[in-house]
Amino acid sequence: MTRALPVASARKTARASMGLLLRDPWRLAAATLLLAAGAAAGLLVPWLLGSLVDAVIAGRDALELALRCAALLGSGAVAAGLEWGGGVLLVGCLQRALARLREDVFAAALSIDLGRVEEAGSGDIVARVTGDVEAVTDAVSGVLPRFLQAGFTIVLTAVGLTSVDPWLALGALLAVPIQVWITVRFLRRSRPIYTRLRREEALRGQVIIDSVAGADTVRAHRLQQDRLGRIAEASLRAVETQRDAARARNRFVGGLNLAEFVGLGAVLAIGFVRAGAGALSIGGVTAGALFFHRLFGPIGGLLGSIDDLQRALAGLERLVGVQQLAGGGVGAGGGSLPGRSVRPIEDATIRIESASYRYPGARADALSGVSLVIPAGSTLALVGASGSGKSTLGRLIAGIGGPGSGTVRVGGAPAETASLPGRGGSAARPAVLLVTQESHLFGGTVADNLRLADPGADDGQLAAALRRVGRDPGTLPDGLGTVPEPDHLLLQQIALARVLLADPAVVVLDEATAHAGPDGVLEDALREVGRGRTSIVIAHRLTQALDADRVAVLEGGALVECAPPSELLDRSDGHFARLWRAWSG
Ligand SMILES: Nc1ncnc2c1ncn2[C@@H]1O[C@H](COP(=O)(O)OP(=O)(O)OP(=O)(O)O)[C@@H](O)[C@H]1O
């Protein structure tokens, strides 16, 4: 069973969004002012057009008509200019807020406990940092300026319509109850649909990611049909929800058209009666109808945008949820890792006391009641049958999630927060590094991949680190500037050289030499990497264990033996001795 990442409440989301917007208060205020002025200038257009109609009917001379036309064009141009300026300022303001949101969310996503991400399934976090960020970006940059503009236009135009004739305004009001009813019904129905849609899209992503990541297993067990079936099922659910959302949207738009029809019909009918009674000129009725039309464009746009806003809101709630989980808030990060607490370590001793861990949904503990002290600077080999809990213990020491019960401390600090001071004024860095056989090669050159561990390192330092793990950069086609091919040996050498550059106090090497390369090149590299720091080697080959200061044997999640290797080999009926005999044939 997966446990989805949290979704923030509407109030927390609103507070977070305001926090983002108000980081640029002056620009925001200037944009608002320009938009309001633009809406006010635009008000003159229907009024001048109405008076032009009356002037034509009254047979005024050509000069006066020309002057009125010029005033009409002028006010239109001024209104457009002001609204354009306000819109540009506002979009700039929103784009900056969005860039901050993106940075904060990515930083928060990176700092979430990996165990929690696994529990939720990586599809959820991927969907949030891609689809949800996109939905919010689209809505905020397109819809919000339209929303603000429409708001001003509606208020000022309603004032204009009332000033032409209050009876016309009363007729226009007939549209309001229909709009309110339609909108409330849409909001109530569509919100849960959009939240469901985002969740189903995340699940669909998860099924696809799982199937692609486990392609070898799927092929080996001939599970292709089963996986395709699951993908089809997840996709169908997402498509059906999309169809529900489209249906709700169509009903909403139809309802808005009905409201416009009723309102305009009422304005024209009342105008007909009032003009007939001589209470209003034909120009006045024209201006009134134009005011109503002007009113309805933005109202329709505003209510129509609710659809996008709903989708964005559902996305925003999920993004703020990510940030809460990481311990930060929107705007808290400013691009750095938010909320991740750090604790400097006193030394590189590891103390594990009664540590137990159970994977979410598992029936049994992967580790139970493990107690162990690993002195600073020593090497411990972790051995045991497959599934005995070696990797789980390695992950806990590396601070990837905390134990369910008991403690895992590095230099006196909980492993999850154990840190070393930053270099060259940068933020604190982790005290423990975990290297697995699944190291990742990022795009770019060998130098780019190495500098991830120490951005300040010069080429000489990078080359020296590579040499220490058995690779002379001179043998690469373009030296450090080579764009590496996916070669397992080079990849592991880069991963190990990164450890040398990052220089952590503790290193956990989880089967990092599974692809040992010719002449045990990686085993030498491993010894080099462990020198001068506490190292935990999850041994793939038992010969590796012989090099360690001590060997810890795990069985079914429990620690059953821990002593120097020579001592363990002497215990002929001991666990390690038995494993050794079985392994060496
Ligand atoms: N993500 C997970 N979810 C559920 N159970 C898991 C998960 N990872 C490991 N386990 C289970 O926890 C137990 C310990 O696994 P772990 O990977 O720590 O063992 P290991 O000794 O490192 O095995 P191996 O040598 O095969 O890597 C096993 O029973 C395994 O099936």
The ligand as a Tripos MOL2 file, in Angstrom:
@<TRIPOS>MOLECULE
LIG
   31    33     1     0     0
SMALL
NO_CHARGES

@<TRIPOS>ATOM
      1 N1         11.7050   -1.1010   -0.4560 N.pl3     1 LIG1
      2 C1         11.3880   -2.2070    0.2090 C.ar      1 LIG1
      3 N2         10.1010   -2.4790    0.5330 N.ar      1 LIG1
      4 C2          9.7590   -3.5880    1.2280 C.ar      1 LIG1
      5 N3         10.6360   -4.4980    1.6580 N.ar      1 LIG1
      6 C3         11.9390   -4.3010    1.3690 C.ar      1 LIG1
      7 C4         12.3780   -3.1540    0.6270 C.ar      1 LIG1
      8 N4         13.7290   -3.2120    0.4970 N.ar      1 LIG1
      9 C5         14.1050   -4.3530    1.1270 C.ar      1 LIG1
     10 N5         13.0330   -4.9900    1.6500 N.ar      1 LIG1
     11 C6         13.0520   -6.2460    2.4270 C.3       1 LIG1
     12 O1         13.8120   -6.0160    3.6030 O.3       1 LIG1
     13 C7         14.6240   -7.1320    3.8820 C.3       1 LIG1
     14 C8         16.0780   -6.6980    3.9550 C.3       1 LIG1
     15 O2         16.4660   -6.2280    2.6690 O.3       1 LIG1
     16 P1         17.9140   -5.6530    2.3680 P.3       1 LIG1
     17 O3         17.9210   -5.1360    0.9680 O.co2     1 LIG1
     18 O4         18.3170   -4.7350    3.4440 O.co2     1 LIG1
     19 O5         18.7920   -6.9870    2.4450 O.3       1 LIG1
     20 P2         20.2550   -7.2310    1.8990 P.3       1 LIG1
     21 O6         20.9150   -8.0900    2.9040 O.co2     1 LIG1
     22 O7         20.9270   -5.9550    1.5590 O.co2     1 LIG1
     23 O8         19.9430   -8.0620    0.5820 O.3       1 LIG1
     24 P3         20.7840   -8.1080   -0.7760 P.3       1 LIG1
     25 O9         22.1150   -8.7020   -0.4440 O.co2     1 LIG1
     26 O10        19.9670   -9.0260   -1.6490 O.co2     1 LIG1
     27 O11        20.8850   -6.7130   -1.2800 O.co2     1 LIG1
     28 C9         14.3510   -8.1560    2.7940 C.3       1 LIG1
     29 O12        13.4010   -9.0690    3.2850 O.3       1 LIG1
     30 C10        13.7760   -7.3340    1.6630 C.3       1 LIG1
     31 O13        12.8590   -8.1030    0.9250 O.3       1 LIG1
@<TRIPOS>BOND
     1     1     2 1
     2     2     3 ar
     3     2     7 ar
     4     3     4 ar
     5     4     5 ar
     6     5     6 ar
     7     6     7 ar
     8     6    10 ar
     9     7     8 ar
    10     8     9 ar
    11     9    10 ar
    12    10    11 1
    13    11    12 1
    14    11    30 1
    15    12    13 1
    16    13    14 1
    17    13    28 1
    18    14    15 1
    19    15    16 1
    20    16    17 2
    21    16    18 1
    22    16    19 1
    23    19    20 1
    24    20    21 2
    25    20    22 1
    26    20    23 1
    27    23    24 1
    28    24    25 2
    29    24    26 1
    30    24    27 1
    31    28    29 1
    32    28    30 1
    33    30    31 1
@<TRIPOS>SUBSTRUCTURE
     1 LIG1         1 GROUP 0 **** ****
